[in-house]
Amino acid sequence: MVHIFSAKESDARSCQMFVENLTADALNWLSRIEANSIDSYRKLTSLFLQHHSVFMIKEATNADLWTMSQKESEPLRNVIERFKKVVSNIAITDDAAIGALRNALSFGSRFREDLIIARPSTLDDALHRANRYIEIKKETAAMVERQPKTSTPKEKARDEHYEQR
């Protein structure tokens, strides 16, 4: 037997389900509302959105992507992470996203030059290339760390001057 709910029963059930899924601050907010002041699901969700809209995260825009820029001495890894956070929240074509990425990179960046010389066909391709540049930087830093430190000519001259007797 199928039970068909009236509009009022359906509305009450929607309110009940909404309230059952509230936690922490949202539940605290609900407990402060005057009893019997909400008579519909629409009113409940409207009040909820009015109250909590100031806490909602602002959507990213294309402008956020095009105004990004690599800070002085900022590692490529950080730029790419910031870029991915913004690009994941907007609808943009691969060509436009690649252009915005290139625009965000500092002028002397080898990766920026690579994007110009060998234009990637997709944003995924560009991000994979960025990961390879990041890997090269990491590997180079590890190799430099393992190399024995050599003294400069100035340090060598000082060491020779103060011979032990």
C-alpha positions in Angstrom: 0.0 0.0 0.0 1.4 3.3 -1.0 0.7 6.2 1.3 0.4 9.6 -0.4 1.2 12.5 1.9 -0.7 15.7 1.9 1.2 18.9 1.1 1.2 19.8 4.7 2.5 16.4 5.8 5.2 16.5 3.1 6.2 20.0 4.2 6.4 18.9 7.8 8.5 15.9 6.9 10.9 18.1 4.9 11.3 20.4 8.0 11.9 17.3 10.2 14.6 16.0 7.8 16.3 19.4 7.6 16.4 19.8 11.4 17.7 16.2 11.9 20.8 17.1 9.7 21.8 20.2 11.6 24.8 20.1 13.8 26.8 22.5 16.1 26.3 26.2 15.3 23.3 25.5 13.0 21.5 23.5 15.7 22.3 26.2 18.3 20.8 28.8 15.9 17.6 26.7 15.5 17.2 26.4 19.3 17.1 30.2 19.7 14.2 30.6 17.2 10.9 31.3 18.9 8.6 28.3 19.2 5.9 27.9 16.5 7.3 30.8 14.5 8.1 28.7 11.5 5.1 27.3 9.6 6.7 25.9 6.4 9.8 24.4 5.0 10.3 27.4 2.7 10.3 29.7 5.7 12.7 27.5 7.6 15.2 27.3 4.7 14.8 31.0 4.1 15.6 32.0 7.7 18.5 29.5 7.7 20.0 31.1 4.6 19.4 34.6 5.8 21.3 33.9 9.0 24.1 31.7 7.6 24.7 33.5 4.3 27.4 35.7 5.9 29.3 32.5 6.8 29.2 31.0 3.4 32.4 30.9 1.3 32.4 33.4 -1.6 32.4 31.7 -4.9 35.5 32.2 -7.0 35.2 34.2 -10.2 37.2 34.4 -13.4 38.6 37.7 -12.1 40.1 35.9 -9.2 42.0 33.7 -11.6 43.2 36.5 -13.9 44.4 38.6 -11.0 46.5 35.9 -9.5 50.3 36.4 -9.6 53.3 34.6 -8.3 54.8 36.5 -5.4 58.5 37.2 -5.3 60.4 34.0 -4.5 57.1 32.1 -4.1 57.7 28.4 -5.0 55.9 27.1 -8.1 54.2 24.5 -5.9 52.4 27.2 -3.9 51.3 29.1 -7.0 49.9 25.9 -8.6 48.0 25.0 -5.4 46.4 28.5 -5.2 45.6 28.3 -8.9 43.9 24.8 -8.6 41.8 26.0 -5.7 40.4 28.9 -7.7 40.1 27.0 -11.1 38.2 24.2 -9.4 35.4 26.6 -8.4 34.7 28.2 -11.7 33.6 27.2 -15.2 36.4 28.1 -17.6 37.7 26.7 -20.9 41.1 25.0 -20.9 42.6 27.6 -23.2 41.5 30.5 -20.9 42.7 28.7 -17.8 46.1 28.0 -19.4 46.3 31.7 -20.4 45.4 32.7 -16.8 48.1 30.3 -15.4 50.7 31.7 -17.7 49.7 35.2 -16.7 50.0 34.3 -13.0 53.6 33.1 -13.3 56.5 35.4 -12.7 58.3 36.9 -15.8 61.5 34.8 -15.6 59.8 31.5 -14.8 61.1 28.6 -16.8 57.7 27.0 -16.6 56.1 30.1 -18.0 58.5 30.0 -20.9 57.6 26.3 -21.4 53.9 27.2 -21.6 54.7 29.7 -24.4 57.1 27.5 -26.4 55.2 24.2 -26.2 51.6 25.2 -25.6 49.7 22.4 -23.7 46.5 21.1 -25.3 44.6 20.8 -22.0 44.7 22.3 -18.5 45.5 18.8 -17.2 48.6 18.7 -19.5 49.7 22.1 -18.1 49.3 21.0 -14.5 51.2 17.8 -15.2 54.0 19.8 -16.6 54.0 22.1 -13.6 54.3 19.0 -11.4 57.4 17.9 -13.4 59.0 21.4 -12.8 58.2 21.1 -9.1 59.7 17.7 -9.0 62.9 19.0 -10.8 63.2 21.8 -8.2 62.7 19.3 -5.3 65.3 16.9 -6.8 67.8 19.7 -7.4 67.5 20.9 -3.9 68.0 17.4 -2.6 71.1 17.0 -4.7 72.6 20.3 -3.6 71.9 19.2 0.0 73.9 16.0 -0.5 76.9 17.7 -2.1 79.9 18.3 0.1 80.4 21.9 0.9 83.5 23.4 -0.8 85.2 26.4 0.6 85.4 29.6 -1.4 88.8 31.0 -2.4 88.6 33.6 0.3 87.9 30.9 3.0 90.7 28.8 1.6 93.2 31.7 1.8 92.2 32.3 5.4 92.6 28.6 6.3 96.0 28.6 4.7 97.1 31.7 6.6 96.2 30.2 10.0 98.1 27.0 9.8 98.4 24.9 12.9 101.9 24.5 14.4 
